[in-house]
Amino acid sequence: MGFTIEDMLVISRTKYSMKIIAGKNGWSNSISFLLMLEDDTIIRNFTGKELAVTTGLGFPTEAGLLSLIHLLIDHHASGLLVNTGFYITKIPESAVALCDENDFPLLTVPWDVYLADMIKDLSIRIFLQGSTDEQISEALIRAIENPDATEKARQELLPYFDVDGTFQLYLLYTDGLDRMDTVERKRIMYRLQLYLTNLTHNGHFFYYDACFVLIINALDDKTSRNIIEGCRRRAARHMPEAPIVIGCSSRVSDVSMLSLAYRRAKAALHMALATGKDLLYFDDMGVYRLLCSVDDQALLREMSTGLLGPLIEYDKKHDSNYVETLTLYLKYDESIQSVAKAMFTHRNTVLYRMRNIRRLLGSDLKTGEEKLPYAIACMILKMK
């Protein structure tokens, strides 16, 4: 997950007397760059995850500092580091409250710290961590793409993960990711990473095959769900222009099972998109787990359109909704009243449609054995 606020504090508490005084819930924010600024001009060019460093020269008043913090939050910066003791001698309580409210890390170093040396030191560490992250991404992709040859990936990932522990994989999708240029895609990626609070080195986040991939390692189910569902809520609130849909895999044991986890996350994402959900767990998909695991797409088409073909053609020709009627009839265990309520129509209308549906299908739909193939066909059609 990159070089984080936590990583920086571990290195800098003693070396640079660095302290975090607000926004401590943002401790897992990763940092892309350290940028020195004494006015807000450059902020409009932020892509996300920048850590702003200031002496306070351009923001000596309480109002000026608050305005700076608001801008940094709006542009998805990782945090703000203030060189206190000259232009700003004390951080206002209002600034502390604002940062705490937004989980935005506010850090300080004393005036006698030579900022140039500190920025150089930390920037080198950020660069090295970035190179390491690229290697980790490549190893994870190899494990996903080639499950029969994971030994090399296992050795590469051993220093960074509990390779024998549990893994859960999430696919985060928004329309057009594969058509975006690198800068725009990274902008969205950086913003999403900031929404993954309380996750540092137990996870990894990268772009692959038109989706962002999040892999969480060796965390319990409750913690993992809190992380991804918190990310979903923050993305919905702060990124309405790019709605995010998330498919979540089962928990698997051992890095060799990442390929299976990826397929299950992809199935959950596909189903979420088909049903209009913004978050779906593979384990919550019921019998759809079996249908989504079938690789033979021709067979699925035969089982759906082959059986429902007469209804599909009738609907096209007459602008009717016989497929929907049958789907609800089977879903509600033949309850005409429930179907009528769900479709906002009179029960006699449903009875009339069902007579026609039985005639078109050539089936009385009486026994479980008769109904089951059509129930499965309706489910397959819903997956498309």
C-alpha positions in Angstrom: 0.0 0.0 0.0 3.0 2.3 -0.5 4.9 4.5 2.0 2.3 5.5 4.6 1.9 8.2 7.3 2.6 5.4 9.8 5.9 4.5 8.0 7.0 8.1 8.0 6.3 8.5 11.7 8.2 5.4 12.6 11.3 6.8 10.8 10.8 10.5 11.8 9.6 10.5 15.4 13.1 10.4 16.7 15.1 11.5 13.7 13.0 14.7 13.0 10.9 15.0 16.2 7.8 14.5 14.1 4.4 14.3 15.8 0.9 13.7 14.6 -1.5 16.0 16.4 -4.7 15.5 14.5 -6.4 13.2 11.9 -4.9 10.1 13.5 -7.4 7.8 11.8 -5.7 8.7 8.5 -2.5 6.9 9.7 -2.7 4.4 6.8 -2.8 7.1 4.1 0.0 6.4 1.6 2.2 9.2 0.2 3.1 9.7 -3.4 5.2 12.9 -3.1 6.3 15.4 -0.5 5.7 18.9 -1.8 6.8 22.2 -0.2 4.3 24.9 -0.6 3.8 28.4 0.8 0.8 29.3 -1.3 -2.1 27.3 -2.7 -1.4 27.7 -6.4 0.1 24.3 -6.9 -2.7 22.5 -5.1 -5.0 22.6 -8.2 -2.5 20.3 -9.9 -2.6 17.6 -7.2 -3.4 14.1 -8.4 -3.9 12.7 -4.9 -1.7 11.3 -2.0 0.6 14.3 -2.0 1.9 15.3 1.5 2.1 19.0 1.8 4.9 20.6 3.8 4.8 24.2 4.9 6.6 26.6 7.2 3.4 28.6 7.4 4.9 31.6 5.6 1.9 31.9 3.3 -0.6 30.8 6.0 0.3 32.6 9.2 -3.3 33.2 10.3 -5.9 30.8 11.6 -8.1 31.5 8.6 -5.3 31.0 6.2 -4.3 27.6 7.7 -8.0 26.5 7.7 -8.4 27.5 4.1 -5.2 25.5 3.2 -6.5 22.4 5.0 -9.9 22.6 3.3 -8.1 22.7 -0.1 -5.9 19.8 0.7 -8.8 17.7 1.8 -10.8 18.6 -1.3 -7.8 17.6 -3.5 -7.2 14.3 -1.7 -3.8 15.0 -0.2 -2.4 12.5 2.2 -1.8 15.0 4.9 -0.2 18.3 6.0 3.2 18.7 7.7 3.8 22.1 9.4 7.3 23.3 10.4 6.3 25.0 13.6 8.1 27.6 15.7 8.4 30.8 13.6 5.5 31.7 11.3 3.1 29.3 13.1 4.0 28.8 16.7 0.9 26.9 17.7 -1.6 24.9 15.7 -5.1 26.4 16.3 -7.7 24.1 17.9 -10.0 24.8 15.0 -7.4 23.2 12.6 -7.1 20.2 14.9 -10.9 19.8 15.0 -11.2 20.1 11.2 -8.5 17.4 10.6 -10.0 15.1 13.1 -13.4 15.4 11.6 -12.0 14.5 8.1 -9.4 11.9 9.3 -6.8 14.1 7.7 -3.4 13.7 9.2 -1.9 17.0 10.6 1.8 16.6 11.6 4.5 18.9 12.9 8.2 19.1 13.1 10.1 21.8 15.1 11.6 24.9 13.4 15.2 23.6 13.8 14.6 20.7 11.5 16.3 21.3 8.1 13.4 20.7 5.8 15.5 20.1 2.7 17.3 17.2 4.2 14.1 15.7 5.6 12.2 16.0 2.3 15.1 14.4 0.4 15.4 11.5 2.9 11.7 10.8 2.9 11.3 11.2 -0.9 14.0 8.5 -1.4 12.1 6.2 0.8 8.8 6.9 -1.0 10.6 6.1 -4.4 12.0 2.9 -3.1 8.7 1.8 -1.7 7.1 2.6 -5.0 9.5 0.3 -6.8 8.8 -2.4 -4.3 5.1 -2.0 -4.8 5.5 -2.5 -8.5 7.4 -5.8 -7.9 4.7 -6.9 -5.5 2.0 -6.1 -8.1 3.8 -8.1 -10.8 4.2 -11.1 -8.4 0.5 -11.0 -7.5 -0.6 -10.8 -11.1 1.6 -13.9 -11.9 -0.1 -15.7 -9.0 -3.5 -14.8 -10.4 -2.7 -15.7 -14.0 -0.8 -18.9 -13.5 -2.0 -20.8 -10.5 0.0 -23.9 -11.4 3.3 -22.0 -11.1 3.0 -20.0 -7.9 6.3 -21.0 -6.3 8.2 -18.1 -7.7 5.5 -15.7 -6.7 5.4 -17.3 -3.2 9.1 -16.6 -2.8 8.8 -13.0 -4.0 5.9 -12.3 -1.8 7.2 -14.0 1.3 8.9 -10.9 2.7 5.7 -8.9 2.5 2.8 -11.3 3.2 1.8 -14.2 5.2 1.8 -16.4 2.1 0.3 -19.4 4.0 -2.4 -17.2 5.6 -5.8 -16.1 4.3 -6.4 -13.8 1.3 -9.5 -11.9 0.1 -9.6 -10.2 -3.2 -11.8 -7.3 -4.2 -12.4 -5.8 -7.7 -13.3 -2.1 -7.8 -14.8 -1.0 -11.1 -16.0 2.2 -12.6 -17.0 2.6 -16.2 -14.3 3.5 -18.7 -11.2 2.7 -16.6 -9.6 0.9 -19.5 -10.1 3.9 -21.7 -8.7 6.5 -19.4 -5.2 7.8 -19.7 -2.7 6.9 -17.1 -2.9 10.2 -15.2 -6.7 10.1 -14.9 -6.7 6.5 -13.8 -4.0 7.2 -11.2 -6.1 10.1 -9.9 -9.0 7.8 -9.2 -6.6 5.1 -7.8 -5.0 7.5 -5.4 -8.4 8.7 -4.1 -9.6 5.2 -3.5 -6.4 4.3 -1.7 -7.1 7.2 0.8 -10.6 5.7 1.4 -9.1 2.4 2.5 -8.5 3.5 6.0 -6.8 1.3 8.6 -5.1 -0.8 5.9 -1.3 -0.6 5.3 0.9 -3.6 4.9 -1.8 -6.2 5.2 -3.0 -5.2 1.8 -2.0 -4.3 -1.7 -3.8 -2.2 -4.3 -3.1 -2.1 -8.0 -4.7 -1.8 -11.5 -5.2 -4.9 -13.6 -7.5 -5.9 -16.5 -9.8 -2.8 -16.4 -10.3 -2.9 -12.6 -8.6 -1.9 -9.5 -7.6 -4.9 -7.4 -7.4 -4.9 -3.6 -5.9 -7.9 -1.9 -6.2 -8.2 1.9 -4.0 -10.7 3.7 -4.3 -12.2 7.2 -7.1 -10.0 8.5 -10.3 -11.3 10.0 -13.6 -11.1 8.1 -15.1 -8.3 10.2 -12.0 -6.1 9.8 -11.9 -6.7 6.1 -15.6 -5.9 5.6 -15.2 -2.7 7.6 -12.3 -1.6 5.3 -14.1 -2.3 2.0 -17.5 -1.1 3.1 -16.0 2.1 4.5 -14.2 2.6 1.2 -17.5 2.1 -0.6 -19.3 4.7 1.5 -16.5 7.3 1.1 -16.3 6.8 -2.6 -20.0 7.2 -3.0 -19.9 10.4 -1.0 -16.8 12.0 -2.5 -16.7 10.5 -6.0 -20.3 10.7 -7.3 -19.0 11.4 -10.8 -17.3 8.0 -10.9 -19.6 5.4 -9.3 -17.7 2.5 -7.9 -19.0 -1.1 -8.1 -17.2 -3.7 -5.9 -17.1 -7.5 -6.3 -15.7 -9.4 -3.3 -14.2 -12.9 -3.3 -14.5 -15.7 -0.8 -11.7 -15.9 1.8 -9.1 -18.3 0.6 -6.1 -19.9 2.3 -2.6 -19.7 0.8 -1.3 -17.5 -2.0 -1.7 -20.3 -4.4 -5.5 -19.8 -4.2 -5.4 -16.2 -5.5 -6.5 -17.3 -9.0 -9.6 -18.8 -7.5 -10.2 -15.7 -5.4 -9.9 -13.5 -8.5 -12.4 -15.6 -10.5 -14.9 -15.4 -7.6 -14.4 -11.6 -7.2 -15.0 -11.2 -11.0 -18.2 -13.3 -10.8 -19.4 -11.1 -7.9 -18.6 -7.9 -9.8 -20.4 -9.2 -12.9 -23.4 -10.0 -10.8 -23.3 -6.7 -9.0 -23.3 -4.9 -12.4 -26.1 -7.0 -13.7 -28.3 -6.4 -10.6 -27.5 -2.8 -10.0 -25.7 -3.3 -6.7 -22.6 -1.3 -5.7 -21.1 -4.0 -3.5 -21.6 -7.8 -3.6 -19.9 -10.7 -1.9 -19.5 -14.0 -3.8 -20.4 -15.9 -0.6 -23.8 -14.0 -0.5 -24.8 -15.1 -4.1 -26.5 -18.3 -3.2 -27.0 -20.7 -6.2 -25.6 -18.0 -8.5 -22.1 -19.1 -7.2 -22.5 -22.3 -9.1 -23.9 -20.7 -12.3 -21.1 -18.0 -12.3 -18.5 -20.7 -11.9 -19.5 -22.4 -15.2 -16.9 -21.6 -17.9 -19.0 -23.1 -20.7 -20.8 -19.9 -21.8 -22.5 -21.8 -24.7 -24.1 -24.2 -22.3 -25.4 -21.3 -20.2 -26.9 -19.7 -23.3 -28.5 -23.0 -24.3 -30.0 -23.4 -20.8 -31.4 -19.8 -20.7 -32.4 -18.6 -24.2 -32.9 -22.2 -25.3 -35.7 -22.7 -22.8 -37.0 -19.2 -22.6 -36.7 -18.4 -26.3 -40.5 -18.4 -27.0 -41.1 -15.9 -24.2 -38.1 -13.7 -25.3 -39.4 -13.6 -28.8 -43.0 -12.9 -27.7 -41.8 -10.0 -25.5 -39.8 -8.5 -28.3 -42.7 -8.8 -30.7 -45.5 -7.5 -28.4 -43.4 -5.3 -26.0 -44.7 -7.5 -23.1 -43.0 -8.8 -20.0 -43.6 -12.5 -19.9 -40.0 -13.3 -18.9 -40.3 -11.1 -15.9 -43.7 -12.5 -15.0 -42.3 -16.1 -15.1 -39.2 -15.1 -13.1 -41.4 -13.6 -10.3 -43.9 -16.5 -10.5 -41.1 -18.9 -9.8 -39.4 -16.7 -7.3 -42.6 -16.3 -5.2 -43.5 -20.0 -5.3 -46.5 -19.6 -7.7 -48.1 -16.8 -5.5 -50.2 -14.8 -8.0 -50.9 -12.2 -5.4 -47.1 -11.6 -4.7 -46.4 -11.4 -8.5 -49.2 -8.9 -9.0 -47.9 -6.8 -6.1 -44.3 -6.8 -7.4 -45.5 -5.9 -10.9 -48.1 -3.3 -9.8 -50.8 -5.1 -11.8 -54.1 -6.9 -11.1 -54.0 -10.6 -10.2 -56.3 -11.4 -13.1 -53.7 -9.9 -15.5 -51.1 -12.2 -14.0 -53.4 -15.2 -14.3 -53.9 -14.4 -18.0 -50.2 -14.0 -18.6 -49.4 -17.3 -16.9 -51.9 -19.2 -19.1 -50.2 -17.7 -22.2 -46.7 -18.5 -20.7 -47.6 -22.2 -20.2 -49.0 -22.4 -23.7 -45.9 -20.8 -25.2 -43.5 -23.0 -23.2 -45.6 -26.2 -23.7 -45.3 -26.9 -20.0 -47.8 -26.9 -17.1 -45.1 -25.8 -14.6 -46.7 -28.0 -12.0 -44.0 -30.2 -10.5 -40.7 -29.2 -9.1 -38.9 -31.1 -11.9 -40.8 -29.1 -14.5 -40.1 -25.7 -12.8 -36.5 -26.2 -11.9 -35.0 -25.8 -15.5 -37.0 -22.6 -16.0 -36.0 -21.2 -12.6 -32.3 -21.8 -13.6 -32.9 -20.3 -17.0 -34.4 -17.2 -15.5 -31.4 -16.9 -13.1 -28.9 -17.3 -16.0 -30.7 -14.6 -17.9 -30.5 -12.3 -14.9 -26.7 -12.7 -14.9 -26.2 -11.2 -18.4 
